[in-house]
Amino acid sequence: MLLLRASSLSDTHAIAGALAALAREGDIIVLSGEMGAGKTAFAQGFGRALGVTEPITSPTFTLVHSYDCGKLTLHHADLYRLDRTAEVADLALGELAEFHGVVLVEWGDVVDASFGDHLVVHLDADLDTDLDAEPGSGLDSDADGRSDGEFGLDERRLIELSAVGPAWAPRWNLVTAAVEEFRC
């Protein structure tokens, strides 16, 4: 397990991009966290890193959005509205991953045992206001001159990465190195 701190939306996108660079065909990545924790923001950074140029939005009502990324297809699913495991099975997310796909699943943690090998990305708001911010570190203000205490707290995240099954084990050292600057 790795615990990361994203001090801004761009940090969340950077972490997502680092993981996208390591993703490969067949990967399933489960995004978990409370409403507003940054799951869709993570998906946006992940998709941009894969080359998606169209807007990436949460597929809450359509359940799955697919984006052609050249050699891969990014499938972005949102299970928030589903009530039964059978409804998840009907989406055939595992099959989408098998055919040149990578699948990001928001709210997938409630059925993650059905996914087999996967990476879990758990996002939480980082409400720690006692961070030691050095002047110019980026933690004291953003590009607009706002201090975290004014507006930026809603962009700070704690992100926990954990792998389920052996598929990510050969890449875990690469994952650790790719996100090292964000480790807590």
trRosetta pair geometry for C-beta under 8 A, 3 or more apart (Angstrom, degrees):
i j d omega theta_ij theta_ji phi_ij phi_ji
1 160 6.3 -8 -172 -173 104 97
1 161 6.8 159 -156 82 52 54
1 162 4.5 -14 -104 -90 83 99
2 160 7.1 163 83 -155 50 49
2 161 4.4 0 53 52 99 104
2 162 7.7 -176 22 -67 63 55
2 175 7.1 -158 -6 130 150 108
2 176 6.4 -173 -86 -104 138 74
2 179 6.5 102 144 85 151 134
2 183 6.5 -80 -169 -111 101 95
3 158 6.7 -15 -169 -173 93 99
3 159 7.6 147 -160 79 45 47
3 160 5.4 -16 -104 -103 68 78
3 183 7.0 82 78 -154 60 65
3 184 4.6 -45 111 31 103 122
4 15 6.0 125 137 -119 158 142
4 158 7.2 148 79 -163 51 49
4 159 4.3 -23 66 66 105 96
4 160 7.4 -174 22 -77 75 30
4 161 6.9 43 -8 -10 115 103
4 179 5.6 -61 -96 166 137 126
4 182 4.1 28 -159 127 106 110
4 183 5.9 -56 -102 -93 67 38
4 184 6.5 -171 -116 -22 14 86
5 11 7.9 -18 122 151 55 149
5 126 6.1 80 -142 -104 90 158
5 156 7.4 -8 -175 -170 87 94
5 157 7.4 164 -156 87 44 52
5 158 6.0 -24 -102 -105 66 64
5 159 7.6 -179 -81 20 18 80
5 182 6.0 -164 55 -176 53 76
5 183 7.9 30 13 136 81 10
5 184 5.1 99 -27 -78 105 91
6 9 7.9 63 152 -98 121 14
6 11 3.6 167 -154 109 80 112
6 12 4.3 82 173 -65 162 67
6 14 7.8 164 -125 49 105 94
6 15 5.9 -92 -79 -8 118 134
6 38 7.9 171 68 169 144 168
6 126 7.6 174 58 -7 63 135
6 155 7.8 -101 124 149 98 73
6 156 6.6 172 93 -151 65 46
6 157 4.3 7 53 54 109 96
6 158 7.9 -159 22 -74 76 17
6 159 5.9 50 -13 -13 109 120
6 182 6.3 2 -75 -148 62 128
7 11 5.3 94 39 -13 62 157
7 126 8.0 -69 -101 68 48 149
7 138 6.1 103 104 121 144 104
7 139 5.4 -86 -151 -98 143 80
7 148 7.8 -71 -170 -95 91 130
7 152 8.0 13 166 160 74 124
7 155 7.7 34 144 110 39 97
7 156 5.5 -10 -139 -112 39 93
8 11 4.8 108 52 1 70 99
8 12 7.4 -127 101 -2 44 84
8 138 7.0 -84 -22 166 130 110
8 142 6.3 130 -114 -112 127 112
8 152 6.9 -44 -103 -159 80 112
8 155 5.1 10 -144 135 45 129
8 156 7.2 -9 -61 -80 34 62
9 12 5.5 -49 -152 33 38 113
9 13 6.4 38 149 -16 67 104
9 41 6.1 -102 -144 -165 92 135
9 155 4.8 -74 -39 -150 78 115
10 13 5.5 -51 -147 39 36 114
10 14 6.2 42 150 -25 66 104
11 14 5.4 -51 -145 34 33 114
11 15 6.5 34 155 -19 65 101
11 157 7.7 -172 94 41 109 97
11 182 6.4 138 -174 -109 108 120
12 15 5.9 -52 -150 34 31 109
12 16 6.4 30 151 -16 63 108
12 38 5.6 -108 -141 -179 153 135
12 41 5.3 29 118 126 145 116
12 42 5.8 -94 171 -83 104 69
12 45 6.0 -173 119 -18 72 151
12 123 7.8 44 -133 -126 119 131
12 155 7.6 -129 -10 -178 123 78
12 157 5.6 63 -86 26 112 140
12 159 7.3 146 -121 -55 78 138
13 16 5.6 -56 -147 40 32 113
13 17 6.1 35 153 -23 66 107
13 41 7.2 -88 -63 164 79 85
13 42 7.9 -163 -88 -120 43 36
13 44 6.8 -52 -105 98 99 90
13 45 3.0 -170 -136 -106 60 121
13 48 6.8 -2 -161 48 113 136
13 49 8.0 161 175 -41 79 104
14 17 5.5 -52 -145 36 30 114
14 18 6.4 35 153 -23 63 102
14 45 7.0 -70 -12 -164 24 138
14 182 7.6 163 96 -55 112 133
15 18 5.7 -50 -151 31 31 113
15 19 6.7 26 152 -12 63 104
15 42 7.5 -46 86 -129 102 93
15 45 7.3 56 60 116 62 152
15 159 6.0 113 142 70 165 165
15 179 5.7 50 -132 -121 85 112
15 182 5.7 -36 -84 17 111 173
16 19 5.9 -59 -153 40 33 107
16 20 6.2 37 149 -25 67 106
16 42 4.7 165 -83 -165 127 65
16 43 7.4 -129 -148 -57 146 11
16 44 7.6 78 96 70 166 52
16 45 3.3 112 62 93 133 112
16 46 4.1 -95 174 -55 108 73
16 49 6.6 -177 117 -2 80 132
17 20 5.3 -49 -143 33 34 115
17 21 6.6 41 155 -24 63 100
17 45 5.4 -90 -38 165 82 94
17 46 6.9 -156 -72 -98 41 36
17 48 6.9 -48 -88 82 104 93
17 49 3.5 161 -130 -79 77 137
18 21 5.9 -49 -156 27 30 114
18 22 7.2 14 150 -6 60 107
18 49 7.9 -106 -18 -128 26 163
18 175 7.9 108 135 -145 104 55
18 178 3.9 151 -178 155 114 112
18 179 5.4 153 102 -68 155 77
19 22 5.8 -66 -156 43 39 104
19 23 6.4 55 145 -45 70 97
19 29 7.2 102 150 -121 134 152
19 46 6.6 -38 78 -110 103 101
19 119 7.4 -177 -160 123 128 159
19 121 7.4 -42 -73 -80 175 135
19 161 7.8 -168 -91 -115 130 135
19 175 6.9 32 -107 -129 78 94
19 178 7.2 149 -65 109 46 142
19 179 7.6 18 -54 -56 84 120
20 23 5.3 -38 -146 8 38 120
20 45 7.7 -155 -18 126 130 71
20 46 4.6 156 -68 -154 115 65
20 47 7.7 -151 -108 -45 145 16
20 49 3.7 131 70 90 146 127
20 50 5.1 -117 -174 -49 126 86
21 49 6.3 -84 -46 166 77 128
21 178 6.8 -175 66 -137 121 143
22 171 5.4 128 -180 -176 122 133
22 174 5.5 151 -115 119 130 122
22 175 6.1 -141 75 -80 175 74
22 178 6.4 -124 -35 -20 126 163
23 27 4.9 -126 -155 48 86 157
23 29 7.2 -62 -108 -36 121 131
23 46 7.8 63 -22 -164 149 106
23 50 7.5 -40 61 -84 131 116
23 72 7.7 92 113 -151 109 169
23 102 4.8 43 162 -122 132 149
24 27 5.8 108 58 -29 54 114
24 102 7.4 141 83 -83 15 109
25 72 6.2 -149 -80 -110 78 97
25 97 7.6 134 175 172 55 65
25 98 7.9 51 162 -162 93 23
25 100 5.3 -52 -123 -126 120 36
25 101 6.7 74 -144 40 71 30
25 102 7.0 -100 -106 -57 31 76
26 97 5.0 76 -145 150 34 97
26 98 5.9 41 -106 -101 83 44
26 101 7.5 91 -64 70 29 63
26 102 7.8 -10 44 -93 25 59
26 167 7.8 -135 118 -150 110 142
27 97 6.5 -147 59 -154 28 117
27 102 4.8 2 64 -130 98 88
27 103 7.2 -167 101 33 57 66
27 118 7.5 113 -174 -129 63 63
27 119 7.0 0 -171 6 107 109
27 167 7.3 168 -109 142 74 136
28 93 6.7 83 -120 141 123 112
28 94 7.2 -38 -61 -99 139 61
28 97 5.3 -59 -62 -82 87 155
28 102 7.9 -178 -81 -166 32 55
28 103 4.8 -11 -115 67 73 107
28 105 6.6 10 -174 -7 94 120
28 108 8.0 -150 167 165 107 164
28 115 4.9 -146 113 -174 154 123
28 116 7.5 99 32 64 138 82
28 117 7.4 129 40 96 101 60
28 118 4.1 -53 89 -110 97 109
28 119 7.6 171 93 26 52 67
29 46 7.7 -163 77 -135 155 159
29 102 7.2 17 1 173 108 97
29 103 7.0 175 27 91 66 55
29 104 5.1 -22 72 -108 102 66
29 105 7.0 169 85 20 48 75
29 118 6.4 176 -90 -173 27 92
29 119 4.7 -16 -116 66 80 100
29 120 7.8 167 -164 -88 59 19
29 121 6.1 23 175 -4 103 113
30 105 5.1 -28 -112 68 62 105
30 108 4.0 -122 -134 83 95 121
30 109 5.7 123 159 -68 127 64
30 112 5.1 3 -95 -108 169 115
30 115 6.6 -171 -57 17 118 167
30 118 5.5 66 -15 140 101 135
30 119 7.1 -174 25 89 71 47
30 120 4.9 -22 69 -110 106 68
30 121 7.0 173 85 26 51 68
31 39 4.2 121 143 -143 128 100
31 42 5.9 169 -125 75 132 138
31 43 6.8 -72 -39 -54 163 96
31 104 6.0 28 -19 -179 118 93
31 105 6.5 178 21 82 77 46
31 106 4.9 -29 73 -99 115 58
31 107 7.7 -7 84 -14 79 38
31 108 6.9 81 39 21 55 102
31 121 5.2 -20 -107 72 65 103
31 123 7.0 1 -169 -1 88 112
32 39 7.5 83 -37 -93 3 122
32 107 7.2 97 -112 -107 64 27
32 108 7.0 -101 -67 57 86 66
32 109 3.7 45 -96 -36 132 135
32 120 6.4 -8 8 -167 118 98
32 121 7.2 159 24 83 69 50
32 122 4.7 -24 73 -108 100 76
32 123 7.3 168 85 22 47 69
33 37 3.0 -126 139 92 127 162
33 38 6.7 -11 89 44 159 74
33 39 5.8 -176 48 -53 109 99
33 122 5.7 136 -64 -169 86 60
33 123 3.8 -51 -50 66 158 75
33 124 5.8 -155 -134 -68 109 51
34 37 4.9 118 55 -49 64 114
34 124 7.2 61 13 -119 100 68
34 125 7.8 -47 54 -7 119 97
36 125 7.6 5 115 -56 96 115
37 123 4.2 139 143 103 108 100
37 124 5.9 -40 -144 -100 117 28
37 125 6.4 -115 -124 -37 67 71
37 157 7.2 96 174 -127 72 112
38 41 4.4 -56 -159 47 75 120
38 42 5.7 85 138 -30 86 94
38 123 4.5 -124 62 166 102 152
38 157 5.1 -50 13 -89 161 144
39 42 5.7 -53 -153 32 29 113
39 43 6.6 29 149 -18 63 104
39 58 7.7 69 96 -104 102 114
39 106 4.5 104 150 -123 140 106
39 107 7.7 44 -163 -34 174 65
39 123 6.1 -165 -66 33 63 135
40 43 5.3 -49 -148 35 38 115
40 44 6.4 45 150 -25 66 100
40 56 7.4 173 -175 125 83 93
40 57 7.1 2 -161 -162 129 37
40 58 4.5 -68 -94 -63 131 98
40 106 6.9 4 -65 -87 70 148
41 44 5.5 -48 -151 30 33 116
41 45 6.8 31 153 -14 63 102
42 45 6.0 -57 -154 38 33 108
42 46 6.2 34 150 -20 66 109
42 104 7.9 -177 110 -160 98 138
42 121 6.3 169 176 129 158 143
42 123 6.4 -147 -38 -56 137 144
42 159 7.8 138 -99 -119 130 131
43 46 5.5 -55 -144 38 32 115
43 47 6.1 31 158 -18 67 108
43 56 5.7 -154 123 151 96 131
43 58 7.7 122 46 -90 149 65
43 76 5.3 84 -163 -133 136 127
43 104 5.1 152 -113 123 99 157
43 106 7.1 -55 -44 -55 136 110
44 47 5.9 -55 -144 38 27 108
44 48 6.3 28 157 -20 63 107
44 56 4.5 174 -104 70 68 124
45 48 5.8 -52 -143 35 30 112
45 49 6.4 30 157 -19 62 107
46 49 6.0 -61 -156 35 27 111
46 50 6.7 18 150 -12 63 108
46 74 7.4 153 123 -141 101 140
46 104 6.2 127 87 -73 157 146
47 50 5.7 -62 -151 40 35 107
47 52 3.7 -32 167 33 99 142
47 56 4.5 144 44 -75 157 150
47 67 5.9 47 -146 62 118 162
47 69 7.7 -141 -154 -84 67 122
47 74 5.5 171 -111 110 86 168
47 76 7.1 -32 -67 -57 126 132
48 51 7.8 81 -178 -47 30 10
48 52 6.1 -77 -76 59 34 85
48 56 7.6 -111 -42 -2 78 134
50 67 7.7 114 92 103 126 120
50 69 4.2 -33 148 -141 109 149
50 72 6.4 -83 -162 74 125 124
50 74 5.6 132 78 -51 161 130
50 102 7.5 -152 -98 45 152 139
51 69 4.9 122 60 -155 103 84
51 70 6.1 18 75 -6 156 114
52 56 6.0 67 119 -61 144 114
52 67 4.5 9 -113 162 121 148
52 69 6.0 -53 -58 -91 76 95
52 74 6.2 -66 -57 37 129 142
54 67 6.7 -158 50 -124 109 111
56 65 7.4 161 -144 98 67 146
56 67 7.1 -39 -97 -52 97 151
56 76 6.6 117 -161 -31 103 169
57 65 7.2 111 63 -40 70 162
58 76 7.9 -121 -128 144 38 120
58 78 5.3 72 -179 -74 87 150
58 106 6.6 -30 -139 23 99 167
59 62 4.7 -78 -162 67 93 91
59 63 5.7 -25 137 87 111 12
59 64 5.6 109 135 -84 162 6
59 65 4.4 -164 -70 -19 124 91
59 76 5.8 141 -6 106 120 90
59 77 6.4 -66 67 -132 131 29
59 78 4.7 175 72 9 72 109
60 63 8.0 -3 163 -76 14 39
60 78 4.9 -67 -86 111 47 151
60 80 5.8 -27 -132 49 90 127
60 81 6.4 101 -180 -24 76 115
61 81 7.4 62 -100 -14 44 157
62 65 6.4 76 87 -65 130 76
63 77 6.2 -3 161 -148 68 81
63 78 6.4 -137 -140 58 37 73
63 79 7.6 51 -147 -90 86 47
63 81 7.6 -100 -88 52 86 113
63 82 7.6 73 -122 -53 114 110
63 91 6.2 -135 152 -107 129 123
64 75 5.8 -11 -166 -173 111 97
64 76 6.9 148 -155 76 56 46
64 77 4.7 -18 -98 -97 83 81
64 78 7.9 -170 -74 18 42 65
64 91 6.2 142 -41 -158 130 114
64 93 7.8 -167 -97 -95 132 87
64 96 7.5 -141 -160 -87 148 166
65 75 7.5 162 82 -155 43 48
65 76 4.8 -12 59 59 92 102
66 73 5.7 2 -171 173 103 114
66 74 7.1 157 -155 84 51 50
66 75 5.1 -16 -102 -102 82 73
66 76 7.6 -176 -81 19 32 70
66 96 7.7 -131 -99 -156 117 126
66 101 7.9 -58 -135 -123 106 121
67 73 6.8 157 76 -164 44 64
67 74 4.5 -11 59 60 101 100
67 75 7.9 -171 22 -74 68 31
67 76 7.2 31 -3 -7 108 108
68 73 5.7 -32 -105 -109 51 84
69 72 4.7 -14 68 74 116 83
69 73 6.4 169 17 -103 85 26
69 74 5.5 69 -29 -16 126 98
71 100 6.9 -130 159 -159 55 113
72 100 5.8 -161 -124 167 46 79
72 101 6.6 117 -171 -117 80 27
72 102 5.7 19 178 -5 132 102
73 96 7.7 -103 97 180 118 88
73 99 7.7 -1 35 105 127 81
73 100 5.7 76 7 110 93 91
73 101 4.6 -38 71 -101 92 82
73 102 7.5 179 84 25 46 64
74 101 7.3 145 -97 -155 16 76
74 102 5.5 -22 -110 67 65 95
74 104 6.9 9 -174 0 96 106
75 93 7.1 -180 114 -140 138 77
75 96 4.6 17 -25 152 169 138
75 97 7.3 -109 37 -67 129 62
75 101 5.3 19 -8 -170 112 128
75 102 7.1 180 26 85 74 43
75 103 4.6 -21 72 -108 107 76
75 104 7.3 179 90 28 54 63
76 103 7.9 173 -80 -157 26 53
76 104 5.0 -7 -116 63 69 106
76 106 7.6 32 178 -12 82 102
77 91 6.4 86 -133 169 139 150
77 93 5.9 -57 -22 -104 162 123
77 103 6.4 8 1 -171 114 100
77 104 7.0 176 28 88 68 54
77 105 4.7 -10 69 -114 108 71
77 106 6.8 -160 98 27 54 71
77 108 7.2 74 90 -69 111 113
78 81 7.6 52 120 7 95 89
78 105 7.9 168 -83 -162 26 51
78 106 4.4 -8 -112 63 72 116
78 107 6.2 59 -167 24 61 113
79 82 4.8 -54 -167 27 76 121
79 88 6.0 16 -128 -101 127 104
79 105 6.4 22 -15 -177 114 97
79 106 6.8 -175 20 88 71 61
79 107 4.4 -144 65 93 83 103
79 108 5.6 108 11 -82 136 57
79 110 7.0 -149 113 46 132 110
79 111 6.9 -122 177 24 165 119
80 106 6.8 -22 -37 117 98 104
80 107 4.5 154 -69 -22 65 166
82 87 4.3 -171 -152 100 109 132
82 88 5.8 114 143 -60 160 79
83 87 6.6 78 48 6 61 146
84 87 4.9 106 65 -4 80 99
84 88 7.6 -144 104 -1 51 83
85 88 5.5 -52 -159 33 44 114
85 89 6.4 47 145 -21 71 103
85 111 5.6 151 -119 -118 86 126
85 114 6.7 153 -158 -51 110 153
86 89 5.4 -50 -148 35 37 116
86 90 6.5 46 150 -27 65 100
87 90 5.6 -46 -153 26 34 117
87 91 7.4 41 148 -25 59 97
88 91 5.9 -49 -165 20 39 114
88 93 7.3 -38 177 -2 81 121
88 111 5.1 161 29 88 178 172
88 114 6.7 107 112 80 133 154
89 92 7.5 38 169 -67 46 51
89 114 7.3 -97 -77 179 85 147
91 96 7.9 -41 146 -14 83 130
92 95 4.2 -24 169 34 104 121
92 96 6.2 119 114 -26 81 87
93 96 5.4 -50 -149 32 37 115
93 97 6.6 39 152 -20 66 102
93 103 5.1 117 -175 -166 97 160
93 105 6.4 34 -155 -82 156 125
93 115 7.2 -40 96 -112 125 95
94 97 5.8 -55 -155 33 33 112
94 98 6.6 36 149 -26 64 105
94 115 6.9 179 -77 -140 96 58
94 116 7.1 74 -115 16 123 119
95 98 5.5 -49 -148 28 37 116
95 99 6.8 15 163 -5 67 106
96 99 6.8 -72 -153 42 28 95
96 101 4.8 -77 150 95 70 168
96 103 5.6 97 93 -78 113 120
97 101 4.8 -115 -115 89 27 100
97 102 6.7 45 -129 -119 82 22
97 103 4.6 -75 -72 -7 99 114
98 101 7.1 11 40 39 31 100
105 108 3.2 56 122 -51 120 141
105 115 7.4 -142 19 -91 157 144
107 110 6.6 -8 166 6 77 109
108 111 6.3 -78 -167 58 61 82
108 112 5.6 90 135 -80 86 82
108 115 6.9 45 169 -48 126 142
109 112 5.2 -15 -134 -30 39 122
109 120 6.9 74 -99 -138 97 115
109 122 7.6 60 -81 -96 143 96
111 114 4.9 -22 164 22 94 120
111 115 7.4 106 118 -30 78 92
112 115 5.4 -46 -160 18 53 119
112 118 6.6 -129 -162 65 96 141
112 120 6.7 21 -143 -90 156 112
112 164 6.8 126 153 6 116 168
115 118 4.6 8 122 -30 130 142
115 164 7.6 82 81 83 105 135
116 164 8.0 155 134 114 30 104
116 165 5.9 38 160 -62 64 161
117 163 7.8 -3 -164 -180 81 91
117 164 6.4 180 -141 98 38 71
117 165 3.1 -119 -100 95 74 143
117 166 6.5 -64 -108 50 127 50
117 167 3.5 102 161 -5 144 122
117 168 7.2 172 179 -11 104 80
118 163 7.7 -176 97 -153 35 58
118 164 5.3 4 56 55 73 107
118 165 6.8 69 10 28 50 118
118 167 7.5 34 -56 51 24 133
119 161 6.7 -16 -176 -161 104 90
119 162 7.5 157 -160 83 60 37
119 163 5.5 -33 -107 -104 70 69
119 164 7.5 -172 -87 20 21 76
119 168 5.4 102 -78 -71 97 149
120 160 7.7 -10 113 106 97 88
120 161 7.2 152 82 -154 61 41
120 162 4.9 -11 57 63 107 86
120 163 7.5 -168 17 -85 78 19
120 164 6.3 67 -24 -20 106 107
121 159 6.4 -14 -169 -168 87 102
121 160 7.6 153 -157 77 39 51
121 161 5.9 -7 -103 -101 68 73
122 159 7.1 154 78 -157 51 49
122 160 4.4 -11 58 57 104 101
122 161 8.0 -162 23 -69 73 29
122 162 7.6 12 -2 13 109 103
123 157 5.3 -28 -158 -163 95 128
123 158 7.5 146 -156 78 46 51
123 159 5.5 -11 -102 -104 71 78
124 157 6.7 136 70 -159 42 72
124 158 4.7 -15 63 58 99 99
124 159 7.9 -171 26 -75 67 38
124 160 7.8 32 2 -6 105 102
125 153 7.6 48 -177 155 109 84
125 154 7.2 -42 -131 -134 117 46
125 156 7.0 70 -168 84 63 74
125 157 6.6 -64 -113 -106 30 60
125 158 7.7 18 95 15 17 85
126 153 7.8 -137 83 -161 70 71
126 156 4.0 -88 60 134 110 102
126 157 5.5 158 -14 -138 102 4
126 158 4.7 124 -82 -34 95 82
127 153 6.7 50 -119 -174 59 118
127 156 7.9 156 -65 85 30 118
128 131 5.7 94 115 -47 102 88
129 148 7.6 176 -128 114 74 115
129 149 6.7 71 -145 -97 114 90
129 153 7.4 -23 -88 -105 91 127
131 139 5.7 -113 120 179 133 142
131 148 7.7 3 48 70 127 166
133 137 5.6 -160 -163 56 67 127
133 139 3.7 -142 -116 97 103 109
133 140 4.2 145 147 -64 133 80
133 148 7.3 -176 -67 9 154 131
134 137 4.2 97 60 -38 84 125
134 139 7.5 74 33 42 57 111
134 140 7.5 -111 82 -27 28 119
135 140 6.0 -25 -110 15 45 160
136 140 7.6 8 -4 34 24 123
137 140 6.4 92 47 -5 87 93
138 141 7.9 -98 -149 66 28 46
138 142 7.5 45 -163 -105 68 53
139 148 6.4 -21 175 -33 62 139
140 147 6.2 -41 171 -130 59 87
140 148 7.1 -97 -141 -3 20 99
141 144 8.0 -128 171 72 94 54
141 145 5.5 -11 178 -155 134 33
141 146 6.0 154 -152 74 80 33
141 147 5.2 -50 -90 -89 79 54
141 148 7.5 -124 -86 -24 33 66
141 152 7.8 174 -143 -22 34 147
142 145 7.4 -56 68 9 59 16
142 146 5.3 -4 36 54 100 89
142 148 7.9 109 -33 -71 92 64
142 151 7.9 -80 20 80 130 102
142 152 5.4 159 -31 -89 120 130
142 155 7.9 56 -80 50 144 154
146 150 4.9 -127 -169 77 91 124
146 151 4.5 -37 177 39 148 112
146 152 5.7 152 109 -36 111 98
147 150 4.8 95 57 0 76 102
147 151 7.9 110 66 24 45 69
147 152 7.0 -117 131 16 30 117
148 151 7.9 -107 -145 62 24 44
148 152 4.0 -76 -116 74 56 116
148 153 5.5 92 173 -62 81 68
148 156 6.8 36 -148 -36 120 132
149 152 7.8 10 8 44 27 90
149 153 7.0 48 -108 -42 26 113
151 154 7.2 -50 172 22 56 104
152 155 5.3 -58 -165 35 66 112
152 156 6.7 67 142 -31 84 97
153 156 5.8 -51 -152 22 43 113
158 184 7.4 11 -135 -54 96 141
159 182 7.5 0 50 145 117 133
161 175 6.7 -158 140 165 153 131
161 179 7.4 126 -5 40 149 166
163 167 7.4 -153 -168 66 115 72
163 168 3.7 -137 -124 64 135 132
163 169 6.7 177 116 -58 156 60
163 172 6.5 -92 -11 -89 147 108
165 168 7.6 95 82 13 74 85
166 169 4.9 -39 -160 4 64 128
168 171 5.4 -76 -161 56 59 103
168 172 5.9 86 139 -66 85 82
168 175 7.0 20 -179 -31 110 145
169 172 5.6 -25 -145 -17 33 118
171 174 4.8 -59 -167 46 69 117
171 175 5.8 77 133 -30 86 97
172 175 5.3 -48 -146 33 36 115
172 176 6.3 39 154 -21 66 103
173 176 5.6 -49 -147 35 33 114
173 177 6.4 31 155 -16 64 106
174 177 5.8 -55 -146 39 31 109
174 178 6.1 32 155 -24 65 110
175 178 5.8 -59 -146 35 27 112
175 179 6.5 -7 166 9 64 111
176 179 6.9 -81 -148 50 21 87
176 180 6.6 54 153 -72 62 84
176 183 8.0 29 -159 -73 73 132
177 180 5.7 -16 -151 -33 33 117
179 182 5.0 -58 -180 46 83 111
179 183 6.6 109 122 -53 86 80
180 183 5.8 -33 -155 -8 40 117
